[in-house]
């Protein structure tokens, strides 16, 4: 067997099957065979037999793949990689379970009615979980887990077998920085803008609600891009003002907005895509038939969507009823059973039927006596037999009065077994420990009665109250219920019923587009409006920084030292985004030994985006909107190291290598236009640049930047100085600076590549050749016009394109002879030939 496996592994290294290749070659339509390659019948049979022996079947390929996977699993590098992955995933695992639980709550709310006793409890839980996410509380909890890992968690990883090499320490440091910065961006930064700030007022008190509402109204009055158009704008226009103290009418409006709108949105809005249901049947059908071009009509789409929701509802009911009534199924299979030995459903039902109807004998006094006498001894065959004989001898010598106590105990055990047979097994949702009754009966008797008790669980499943819900179409067996079948309905009645459901294509109202905002305009940040005088320069600095970081391939975890005048701002680069362009920084501090972004207590680090940092630099060092700010940036590679403090192993970092130095500026760079290309033969260049096409459509174009790497060794700590606080947030507005990112974006033209230069030179040579050919054809046409030839066609008389004028350039090829067709001057001779 090992020899066959080794042969299969060796054969599996070469992709494909040699036998299939030979068969494909034999079945090919055009298969030229040379005379010396013809095989006799015997040689061909030998060839086919060898190919069959060497060919790999599907089972052998699977066994080969499994062996390759096993070889990878036993490598030491796999164990080290699994520990590193566990370090990262273990910190976000509570967040994953948090979202899965809320998805489950949403499913329960969708299918339970208002009369259910759990309905209000589930609504409160769903609302609380939604508010916990949009207020950033969940993000802060996950961040605190990563911070505690940096201070204490690495000791456990080393105890689990982490080698702690320098490459592993650097990788863990970079990945932790990426994870914490991305968590801040996803769970804190993105929820600081409307409509999330508006939804966060769902359970606020009256004073807090009015204050938050007035702030949103003030934002909307100054700039419509500061508030989302889809949700918050409509509410702010409907209820433009609330003031303390509230009048009776305003109190009703506040309660309506909080309870009937904001609270309901918090309850029913999904936080992850797995809870989003597509109600459009047409879309559902397209998703279920991937790659098919068949499109259903509107009626069929509604029917498909309605039936799909009914099936989904049934599976939810079956799962919930199983969870509350049936015991948990065992995971795994018997290792010695093969596929042929597995029993069918009919065999399994027959076995359970036999076990449930099996007659269970009553206990006797001898059973109780032997159980007590033989317990705790050895189970060796010879010793056990001798002990049984000894117990039997003692039992025979006992008087009737001595046996009476054991008979009473046997009768008591029989009554307990009869009581246990009337109690169903513990359900999967209950997860109860063995009850007192089960402990008194014993494990062996519980096993004998398990089949009978399971029948009681099946009865509970069939009689579960969820099957009586009006929205449930099927019974516990999956069959359509009788009360849901109506044979008297006509097709017209069915169409009316289908039209009243939500399962139909969405109908959108037609608008003239005057009230709609420009979808290509980026929304305002939560800390600055687009009308602010510093906004254009801030965008230019961020864009310039993005280009430089891409050019020098600066990775997350690197130290960036921003220097303006005599002030330095050290930050650690986190996650970077391209659309929209933004970077998340961790505020860092430098001392004589290390760079740190948190204190010894494990407090959460201070985050800021690249826009916030550039705005701080502009407000402090260049408050005049017309000034040009130049910022020097040093990028350092941070090397991680472990520091032992008591029983804890702390992960820290220290900059060791200067990756690059560059400068970014708020000046708008002049765009170098490419040279004008003059096409030959009078053609016009109608192709527009990608930037011009993007501006016409209102979008942005992509950009390619040549990458360079520059490494120097200096000390960044000599350049670091204390950074001062931020200045006032109030800024003047500039009416003429409200431009789109695409209009302000400038770039230098890339140098012409060698391929383009070579093609342009070839075009010039061909153009000269075409001009000379046109002159020759014009001269020949004049000769043909004056000639008394018998040719009377338009091409021959007017254009001079007779049979001899088809290959004037000498570049035409004859497909039959595979030779160049030369230009001949003796047209009459060619015509006669």
Secondary structure, 3 states (H helix, E strand, C coil): CHHHHHHHHHHHCCCCCHHHHHHHHHHCCCCCCCHHHCCCHHHHHHHHHHHHHHCCCHHHHHHHHHHHHHHHHCCHHHHHHHHHHHHHHHHHHHHHHHHHHHHHHHHHHHHCCCCCCCHHHHHHHHHHHHHHHHCCHHHHHHHHHHHHHHHHHHHHHHHCCCCCCHHHHHHHHHHHHHHHHHHHHHHCHHHCCCCHHHHCCCCCCHHHHHHHHHHHHHHHHHCHHHCCCCCHHHHHHHCCCCCCCCCHHHHHHHHHHHHHHHHHHHHHCCCCHHHCCCCCHHHHHHHHCCCCCCCCCHHHHHHHHHHHHHHHHHHHHHHHHHHHHCCCCCCCCCCCCCCCCCCCHHHHHHHHHHHHCCCCCCCCHHHHHHHHHHCCCCCCHHHHHHHHHHHHHHHHHCCHHHHHHHHHHHHHHHHHHHHHCCCCCCCCCCCCCCCHHHHHHCHHHHHHHHHHHHHHHHHHHHCCHHHHCCCCCECCCCCECHHHCCCCCCHHHHHHHHHCCCCCCCCCCCCCCCCCCCCCCCCCCCCCCCCECCHHHHHHHHHHHHHHHHHHCCCCCCEEEEEECCEEEEEEEEEEECCCCEEEEEECEECCCCEECCCCCCCCCCEEEHHHHHHHHHHHHCCCCCCCCEEEEEEEEEEEEEEEECCEEEEEEEEEEEEEEEEEECCCCCCCCCCCCCCHHHCCCCCCCHHHHHHHHCCCCCCCCCCCCCCECCCHHHCCCCCCCCCCCCCCECHHHCCCHHHHCCCCCCCCCHHHHHHHHHHHHHHHHHHHHHHHHHHHHHHHHHCCCCCCCHHHHHHCCCCCCCCCCCCCEECCCCEECCCCCCHHHHHHC
